[in-house]
Amino acid sequence: MDDTSQRHRVVVVGSGFGGLFAVKALRRAPVDVTLISSTTYHLFQPLLYQVATGILSSGEVAPATRDILSSQRNLTVLAGTVKNIDLDRQVVRAHALGRTWFEQPYDSLIVAAGAGQSYFGNDHFAEFAPGMKSIDDALELRGRIFGAFEMAEVETDPEQLDEWLSFVVVGAGPTGVEMAGQIAELAHRALRGEFRRIDPHQAKVILLDAAPQVLPPFGEKLGVKAKQKLERLGVEVQLGAMVVGVDADGLDVRDADGSTRRIPSRTKVWAAGVSASPLGRQLAEQSGAEIDRAGRVHVDPDLTLPGHPEVFVVGDMMALDDLPGVAQVAMQGGKYAAKQIKARLKGKPSGEPFHYFDKGSMAVIARNQAVAKIGSVELWGIPAWLAWLFIHLIYLVGFKNRFTTLVSWFVTFVGRGRPQRAVTVQQVVGRQAIERVAQTDPAAVGKSGAPPSRSVA
Ligand SMILES: Cc1cc2nc3c(=O)[nH]c(=O)nc-3n(C[C@H](O)[C@H](O)[C@H](O)COP(=O)(O)OP(=O)(O)OC[C@H]3O[C@@H](n4cnc5c(N)ncnc54)[C@H](O)[C@@H]3O)c2cc1C
């Protein structure tokens, strides 16, 4: 046995904000770190909507984890979806790319598996209204959005033409606002002059939410400003409107007065709810920890699982003091967990609870238009937009990505181009095809808890 095998073993699950910042903070620690993630890249989710609307390429928002961390000598990166965490044996069990299983023992574990989309019990909506959580989602939406304009150009039936040119975004939080704003810019600015039979400017963009306000966490004043800016861009904002049905050619909506109505639309985007990784429920069942309605695990003030000081849960899957599911909570949580592990190894556990430092929130509406809340300071318009550009560039991982993103933004915001419009059939129909296979042969696509009956790669 060599010396390194004697070292403290830290396993980190997830290569998102929580996982990446935890791993980096362990760089110089005398530990062996194993990062296991179901994606081989670090996804910068806040810019996903720009992939969906043709501004950025997927590579710009999702650099390879192996590449980012290649110089970290105490780290091994493994591609795998963790299916089981055995708290008694201190082992995680993962499924690698739908082909094989492996186990990884740990002395300390940091679970940062994030959250997926929630359809509030209506998972069948997903087929017609993709969410915005992954590269797959963004590329599928890119295909659906640009495809809708193409279909409109060849459509002769006025009713169907109206369906193709109606875009509905469900959820008026930051993602929904950003998505609606970008689709409106696309229709009213970027595609100008490109079609002969239709005028893309005729496209209808509707932003729906059951809440009475746009961007509720930003407060009333910024919510009103954001709504006004959206309306000026041509977005129809419908508040107090609950979606009760979604199908291929439209949505059914119940308004605050109880009446229902139909919105014809072929292209729907779901940006309305989150549901924590199912690993949270597993951890809760084994440890007796509570979970909230979104499936997030209630952790102790030091981000550990009750009764399991060796297990940290960070980011979107943890519930503590009503902290929001935002990147800064995940980053700071990951760094904090790493610091605790290092302090314990030195025999000096800090005992300090996790303290979140709120650096503020921002949402972009369109070119030159954003809202930002930083402490008690509220910004909007160009100052908020410039602050947004600057902060997102700083947090994008890697110099090359920052540079190419800057060039793409220049093309889009100074000009009006959308450089990333390539769409493949696989991107548009792949998810549904996989779902169909999963219904008849779950093991074939790695969806069951059992090893796959055959490989799909
Ligand atoms: C469209 C969108 C826009 C957003 N905009 C903003 C914004 O503007 N500002 C902001 O602060 N926040 C924003 N957020 C929220 C922010 O991105 C999240 O809060 C943050 O990503 C949470 O980090 P995390 O590490 O907990 O999870 P994630 O970043 O989601 O990472 C989870 C990781 O776990 C991996 N994983 C999942 N399950 C498993 C498993 N079983 N086994 C192994 N690996 C697994 C995933 O592949 C991924 O690498 C946005 C989110 C979305 C979806």
The ligand as an SDF file (V2000), in Angstrom:
LIG
                    3D

 53 58  0  0  0  0  0  0  0  0999 V2000
  -31.5700   28.5920  -15.9720 C   0  0  0  0  0  0  0  0  0  0  0  0
  -30.9930   28.9560  -14.6330 C   0  0  0  0  0  0  0  0  0  0  0  0
  -30.5720   30.2420  -14.3960 C   0  0  0  0  0  0  0  0  0  0  0  0
  -30.0200   30.5890  -13.1670 C   0  0  0  0  0  0  0  0  0  0  0  0
  -29.5980   31.8870  -12.9620 N   0  0  0  0  0  0  0  0  0  0  0  0
  -28.9990   32.1960  -11.8140 C   0  0  0  0  0  0  0  0  0  0  0  0
  -28.4620   33.5100  -11.6050 C   0  0  0  0  0  0  0  0  0  0  0  0
  -28.5810   34.3670  -12.4770 O   0  0  0  0  0  0  0  0  0  0  0  0
  -27.8300   33.7640  -10.4350 N   0  0  0  0  0  0  0  0  0  0  0  0
  -27.6830   32.8050   -9.4620 C   0  0  0  0  0  0  0  0  0  0  0  0
  -27.0820   33.0760   -8.4300 O   0  0  0  0  0  0  0  0  0  0  0  0
  -28.1900   31.5840   -9.6210 N   0  0  0  0  0  0  0  0  0  0  0  0
  -28.8280   31.2440  -10.7690 C   0  0  0  0  0  0  0  0  0  0  0  0
  -29.3190   29.9900  -10.9430 N   0  0  0  0  0  0  0  0  0  0  0  0
  -29.2180   29.0220   -9.8350 C   0  0  0  0  0  0  0  0  0  0  0  0
  -27.8400   28.4180   -9.7490 C   0  0  0  0  0  0  0  0  0  0  0  0
  -27.4040   28.0040  -11.0330 O   0  0  0  0  0  0  0  0  0  0  0  0
  -27.8960   27.2400   -8.7710 C   0  0  0  0  0  0  0  0  0  0  0  0
  -28.2880   27.7440   -7.5220 O   0  0  0  0  0  0  0  0  0  0  0  0
  -26.5570   26.5600   -8.6540 C   0  0  0  0  0  0  0  0  0  0  0  0
  -26.1780   25.9960   -9.8960 O   0  0  0  0  0  0  0  0  0  0  0  0
  -26.6020   25.4680   -7.5840 C   0  0  0  0  0  0  0  0  0  0  0  0
  -25.3560   24.8460   -7.5110 O   0  0  0  0  0  0  0  0  0  0  0  0
  -25.2580   23.3190   -7.0650 P   0  0  0  0  0  0  0  0  0  0  0  0
  -23.8150   22.9960   -7.0300 O   0  0  0  0  0  0  0  0  0  0  0  0
  -26.0710   23.0910   -5.8580 O   0  0  0  0  0  0  0  0  0  0  0  0
  -25.9870   22.5170   -8.2160 O   0  0  0  0  0  0  0  0  0  0  0  0
  -25.6910   22.4790   -9.7640 P   0  0  0  0  0  0  0  0  0  0  0  0
  -24.9190   23.6480  -10.2110 O   0  0  0  0  0  0  0  0  0  0  0  0
  -27.0120   22.2210  -10.3860 O   0  0  0  0  0  0  0  0  0  0  0  0
  -24.7670   21.2010   -9.9400 O   0  0  0  0  0  0  0  0  0  0  0  0
  -25.2250   19.9100   -9.6790 C   0  0  0  0  0  0  0  0  0  0  0  0
  -24.1870   18.9440  -10.1890 C   0  0  0  0  0  0  0  0  0  0  0  0
  -24.4930   17.6410   -9.7170 O   0  0  0  0  0  0  0  0  0  0  0  0
  -24.4370   16.7000  -10.7860 C   0  0  0  0  0  0  0  0  0  0  0  0
  -25.3440   15.6350  -10.4030 N   0  0  0  0  0  0  0  0  0  0  0  0
  -26.6830   15.6810  -10.2450 C   0  0  0  0  0  0  0  0  0  0  0  0
  -27.1440   14.5020   -9.8110 N   0  0  0  0  0  0  0  0  0  0  0  0
  -26.0650   13.6920   -9.6630 C   0  0  0  0  0  0  0  0  0  0  0  0
  -25.8850   12.3500   -9.2420 C   0  0  0  0  0  0  0  0  0  0  0  0
  -26.9130   11.5870   -8.8590 N   0  0  0  0  0  0  0  0  0  0  0  0
  -24.6400   11.8440   -9.2660 N   0  0  0  0  0  0  0  0  0  0  0  0
  -23.5800   12.5780   -9.6410 C   0  0  0  0  0  0  0  0  0  0  0  0
  -23.6940   13.8650  -10.0440 N   0  0  0  0  0  0  0  0  0  0  0  0
  -24.9200   14.4130  -10.0460 C   0  0  0  0  0  0  0  0  0  0  0  0
  -24.8460   17.5110  -12.0070 C   0  0  0  0  0  0  0  0  0  0  0  0
  -24.3810   16.9080  -13.1760 O   0  0  0  0  0  0  0  0  0  0  0  0
  -24.1340   18.8320  -11.7100 C   0  0  0  0  0  0  0  0  0  0  0  0
  -22.7850   18.7430  -12.1060 O   0  0  0  0  0  0  0  0  0  0  0  0
  -29.8940   29.6230  -12.1500 C   0  0  0  0  0  0  0  0  0  0  0  0
  -30.3150   28.3100  -12.4080 C   0  0  0  0  0  0  0  0  0  0  0  0
  -30.8670   27.9880  -13.6240 C   0  0  0  0  0  0  0  0  0  0  0  0
  -31.3120   26.5710  -13.8910 C   0  0  0  0  0  0  0  0  0  0  0  0
  1  2  1  0
  2  3  1  0
  2 52  2  0
  3  4  2  0
  4  5  1  0
  4 50  1  0
  5  6  2  0
  6  7  1  0
  6 13  1  0
  7  8  2  0
  7  9  1  0
  9 10  1  0
 10 11  2  0
 10 12  1  0
 12 13  2  0
 13 14  1  0
 14 15  1  0
 14 50  1  0
 15 16  1  0
 16 17  1  0
 16 18  1  0
 18 19  1  0
 18 20  1  0
 20 21  1  0
 20 22  1  0
 22 23  1  0
 23 24  1  0
 24 25  2  0
 24 26  1  0
 24 27  1  0
 27 28  1  0
 28 29  2  0
 28 30  1  0
 28 31  1  0
 31 32  1  0
 32 33  1  0
 33 34  1  0
 33 48  1  0
 34 35  1  0
 35 36  1  0
 35 46  1  0
 36 37  1  0
 36 45  1  0
 37 38  2  0
 38 39  1  0
 39 40  1  0
 39 45  2  0
 40 41  1  0
 40 42  2  0
 42 43  1  0
 43 44  2  0
 44 45  1  0
 46 47  1  0
 46 48  1  0
 48 49  1  0
 50 51  2  0
 51 52  1  0
 52 53  1  0
M  END
$$$$
